[in-house]
Amino acid sequence: MLIVSTLCVGDKVHAQVAFSGNTLPVYSEKPAASTGLNNIYVLDHCDGVTMSYTASNAQAEVTWYKYGNQGGGYAEEISGVAKDGAVTSIAVIPNSGYIIEEGTNRTYVWVVNYMDYYLDLESISLDAEQDCGTVMLNVAGSGADINYYTITGVPKKFDREMRLTYNTLEWNDDEHRWNEKQVEESYDVLKPSISVAAPFCDTQFTLSGDKLLRFWDNEIYVESNTYFTKSVAVESIAAQEERDNSNEKKVESESLGGSAPVTITFTAYPTDAVVHKEWQMARDAEFNDIMLRKNEDEVTNTFTDAGTFYWRYIGTNAEGDCSAESETYTVSIGTSSLECPNVFSPTSTEGVNDEWKVSYKSIVEFQCYIFNKWGVKMCEFSDPSQGWDGKYKGKYVKTGTYYYVIQARGADGRKYNLKGDINIINYRNNGTSGSSEVTE
């Protein structure tokens, strides 16, 4: 079989190197420019293989040199080079560097005999000692490192591209779920032991190689027994229930919380090996004094007390020797306030001061009563976000003075017992609703 490889410098064809007498195609690879080599050739065997070089013309004088681990500076001229017109050839001396000189042009190559480094994989097995973060694998087989040398004699390793594949779980932040994915890791040499990050799911490890056998469609594989995962990981989210009450004072904060009551749903997404699970709440960020524990993946909690609270999720495997924590969520609940206006105008301008409402923050208990001057109850409500539209039994009342009585409690424990007057002004009867003065 004649295998021809064209060597280039930039975009210009520099020369042609060819091989004959080999069984399988020659693997060719251009190494880093720093090596000084134009190409590395790997042959399946070198017995009876001839390497030839085609010069630019039949009259060109071509000289061949061979070098080893000392580099091109110690290259020795090869005698007995055959010549046939523009083609010169030699019998391949394996695992050697060659300098082919044509006038002022030089071609530098390294030739490898794969039979001297043949890969044999016998098994891959799980080490008896495993921990939460890593998996140790033991590999039985043979396949020596393929070394070559640069023009200056610097030793290099030829990358065999041994491939290790296995499955693990990967977090998808958009979908809020763990998805199974295949991991592929590459090694330049055959290693007797391999350490990898512990997968988050049960899997098998497959080692295959190398890229030369892959090139020749003869890749070999070994597979481990099933690895039963013990490693754990946790992702989580916290979603606060939003309110848009115009009369509630907002608390500007980058953390969760604000004006009580605050309802937050904490959701954890543990990996397969998590068996023991717990949401924890504490007053201190170090969780020295845990106030609440919930053995669920999802917990909804309503905060009615002022202060700062810390939440986290801990997931542990069945044996209890591997655990993972979520991020710590900080929930800040503000102190309370409650203020009552004393003037509003229900029908003067629609949407402008046409409803009597308190201004509040962190009020967790509330009861309001509104009376006229004769003590007749106009309305009552128990939600501080609600108010009085100035109506009684569906009709607007007359302008004048009315009275409120409020009993409330803040998230900080403060109690409110408020009484005061409400003045309705700028009343305008537009004929659409009628009015009445209640006297009893």
N, C-alpha and C positions, 0 to 999 in steps of 0.2 A: 504494500500500500504506500503510495506517495502522498505525503502531507506537505503542503506548501503554506508558508506563513510569510506575509508581506510585512516588512518593517518600515515604519514611516518616521520621519522627523518633521514635525509640524504637519503640513498638508502635502509634503513632497515625498513621493515613494523613494525610500532609501536603498532597499535591497530586498532579496527574497531568500529565506531560509526554508529548506525542505527536508523531510525525513522519509525514508523508505525502509521497508523490511519490518515495520511495526504492525501489530494486529489491529489495534484500536486507534481512533482519531487522537491526534496529539492535542493535549490541553495547552492553551496559550494564554498567558496573562501578562499585562503590562504593569510592572510594579511602580512604586513611587519614583518620581524623577530624581529624588535625592540618592537613590541607589546607583545611578549611572547606567543601569541596565535598560536595554531596549525591550527585552522580553524574558519571561521565564517559561520554559517548556517542560511539560511533564509527560513522559511516555509510559505506557502500561508495562513495557519491558524494553530492555536495550540490547538483548542478545541479537547479533546480526543486523543491527539497525545502522543505517548510514545517514549522516547529516551532510547536506549539501548547501552551497551558497551560489547564487547566480549573480555574477558581476554585471556591471553596466554594459560591457562589451567583451568580445572574445580576446582582445589584446590586453585587457587589464591584468595587472599583476596583483594576485591575492595571496596574503600570508595569514596563516591560522596560528593562534596562540591559545594555550590552555592555562587556567589559573585555579587555585584552591583557596584555602582560608586566609592566605596572606594578601589576597587582593591582586589586582591587575599589575601592580608594580613588580610583582614577582612572576609574571606570566612567562611560560616557556613556549618557544616555537614548536609547532607540531611538524614532524617530518613525514614524508611519504604521502603527502596530499595528492589525491588523484585530480586530474584536470581533463575536462572534455569541453573544449570551446570556452564559453563564458562560465561554465559550471565547474566548481571545485568541490571535492567531497572528502570526508574522513569517516572512519568507523567511530561511532559514538563511544566516548569514555564517560560513563554516567556520573551524575552528581558533581559536575564540574562547571566552571565558568569558561566562556570562550570569547576571544577577541578576534574578529575577522577584519583584516585590514586591507582596504582597497584604495591605494593611493593615499590621499589625506583623510579619507572617510573610514570610520571604524564602527563596527557593529558589536555590541556587547550583549551576550545572552548567558543564561544559566540553564543547564539541562538536568532534570531529575528523573531517576529511575524509580517508578512507583513501587516496583516489586521489593525494593529495599525498605519501604515504609508502609507496606500493605496493611490496610485496616481490617481488624477482626474484632467483632463485638460479641461477647458471650452473654452478658447479663447486665441489668441495672436493678439495684435493690435499695430499699429504704433502710437507712441506718436505724439501729435499735433505739438510739437516743435522739429524740426530737424535742424541740421547744416550741413556744408559741409563735415566734417570729420567723423561724427558718426551718427548712427541710434539708437534711443531709442525704445524699444519694451516693451509693458505692457502685463503681463501674468496673466490670471485669472485661478484659480484652487487651488487644495489642495494636500498636500503631505508633511508631516512634515519631518524634517531632521532625518535620521536614525543614532542614536548615539550608540556607543559601547565603552567599557572601556578596557584598557590594563590590564595586570596582576598587574601593579603598580598603577592602578586607573587613568591613563591619558585618558581624553576624546578624542575620535576620531569620525570622520564622515565617514559613509559608503558611498562610491561613487555610486550614483544612475545612473550616465552616462546619464543624460538628453542630447539629441542631438538637436542642432539647425542647419538646413541646408538652404542654399540660394545660389544664383548664383552671380558671379561678373566677372570682366574681369581681365585677367592676361597677362602681357607683355611677348611675346616670342622674345627674342633678336635675335635668329637665323633666324626666319621667318620675323622679323620686322612687327609684327602685334599683336593686342590684341585678345586673345582667351577667350571664355567664359569657366568658370570652376565652379564646385560646391564646396562650402566651407562647411565644417562640423565642428562645435564647440561642445565641451562637457562640461557639468557642473555637479559638484558632487551633487548639491541640486537643488530643484525647486526654481527658483528666481522669485520674483514678477515683476522685471524689468531687462531687459538685454540691455547692450550697446555693439554694434559691429561697426567695421569700415564700413563706408558707402560704399555700393557696387557701382561699376561703370556702372551698367546696371540695367534696370527694372527687378524686381524679386519679388517673394513671400517668406516669411519666414515660415518654418515648424518646429515646436517643437514636439519632440516625446520622449517617455520614458515608463518606465525607463528600465534599463538592466534586472530587475527582470521580468517585464511583457514581455520583449523581450525573455527572457529565457523560459517563459511559453507560447510563441507564442500568446501573447495577448497585444502587444504593442499598445499604443494609440497615436493619432496625433491631432494637431490643426494647422491651416494654416491662415496666415494673408491675408489681402487684398493686391493688387499689390502695391509694393513700386516703385514709379517713381523717378528714380535717379536724383539728382541735383549735385552730386559730380563729379569732373572732374580730369583728370590726363593727362599728356602729356609725350610722349617719342619722341626722335628726333635723326636724324643723319645728318652729314655734309660730303659730298663727293667732294673732290677736283679733278678737271680734271688734269691728269698727262701729262707732256711733257718730252720728252727725247731728247733734243737738245744738241749735243755734245759741241757746242760753247757758251751755256748759262751757266753763273755762278750760281751754286746752292747755296741756302741759307739754312744752317743747322738749323732747328728749330723743336721743338716738337709741336708747334702750327700750325694752318693752315696758308697758305700764301706763301711767298717767292718772287721770281722774277716775277714782273708784265709783262703782264696781267695774273691775276689769276682768274680762273672760278670755282666757288663752287656752288653746289646744296644743299640747306638746305631743309630737308623734316621733317615735323612734323606728328606725329601719335597721334591724340587726342582720348579720349574716347567718348562714345555715347552722353553725355550731352553737349559737347562743341558746341556752336552755333556761338559765336563771336570769330574770330581767327585773329592773326596778328603776322607776323614776323617784328622785329624791328632791326634797325642798329643804333649804336651810336659810338661816339668817346670816350666816357667815360664808364667805367664798371658799373656805377650806372644808366646809361641811363637817365641822367638829360637833355641831349640835343639829342633827337632822330632825326637822319638825314633822315631816310627812313622807311616807313611802307608799308607792303604788306599784304593784306587780303586774303591770300592763304595758303594752307597746304604745298605747295612746291614752292620754289623760287630759281631761278638760277641767280646768280649775278657775273659779271665780274669786278674785282677790278683793276683799272688803276691808282690809286693815292697811293703814298707812305704813310705809317703811320700804326697805329694800329686801328682796327675796332672791335666792339663787336656786336654779333648777338644773339638774343633770340626769342623764340616763346611764346606768351601768349594766352591761351584758356580760355574762360569764358562761363558760362551757360547762358540760355535765360534770367534769371532774373538779371544777372550781379552780383550776390552775392557770387559766387564760381568761383575761377580762379586757374589756374595752369601754371607754367612756365617750359620751357625746360631748359636744362643746357645752360650756356652762352658760346658761341664759340668766341675765340679770333683769329682774322685774322691779321697777321703782314706782310705788304708789304714793301720790302726793297727799299732803295734808288738806283738810277740808276748808271750805268757805261757803257762806250763804248770805246773799244780799237781796233785798226786796225793793223794787221800785215803788213809788207812790202815785205815779201819774200815768195814765194811758188814754188813748182816744180811739175807741173801737171803730168808728165810722167816718172819721175825718178824711184819712187818706189810706186807701187799701194797701196793705203790706207794710205800712209805716206805723210802728207803735200801736198796732191795733189789737194786741193781745198782751195781757198781763202775765209776765213770767218772772220767776226768780232767776238770779245769776248764781251759779253754784259750781262747786268742784268737790269731788270725792264725798258725795252724800250717799250713804248706803241705806238709810231709812228716812222716810219722808211722809208727812201727812199735812195737807193744807185744807183749811175751811175758809170760805168767804161769806160774810154776812152783810145784810143791809143795816140801816140804823135802827130798825125795829127788832133785829136779832133773827131775821129770817135767813136761812142758809141759801145762798145763791148757787153754790157749787162746792164740790170737794174733789180732790185728786191726790194720789199717792205716788206719783212719778214726778220728780222735780223737773223733768224736761217738758212736762205738760203745763198748761196755763189756763187762764180764764179769758174767753172771748167777749165778755161783757153782756152775755145773754142769760136770761132766766126763763126756763120753759120754752126755749126756742125764740124768744124775742129779746131785743136789746133793751136793757134797762136805761133809766134816765141818768143824765149827768148828776154828779153829786159825790158824796163821800161814802165809801164802803170800807169794810174792815176784814183783815185776814188774821188767822191764827195758825201758826205753823209749829209743828213738833217734828224734829229731825235729829239724826245722828250722823256724824262724819266718820270716815274710815280711820281717823286718828282717835276715835272715842269721844270726841267733843259732842255735847248735846246742845241742841238749839231749841229754845222756847221763845218764839217771836210773835209779836202782836203789832199791828200798825194799821194805818188807813190807806185806802186806795182812792184816788180822786179821778173820776171820769170827766174829761173836759172835751170841748169842741164837738159835742154830740150834734149830729145832723141827721134828722129823720128824712131819709130819701124816699119814703113811701113804700119801701119794699118789705119792711119787716115789722113795723109797728113797735110800740113800747108800752111798758106798764110800770107803775110804781107799786111795789109790794108793801102793804101796811100791816100784814099779819100772816 
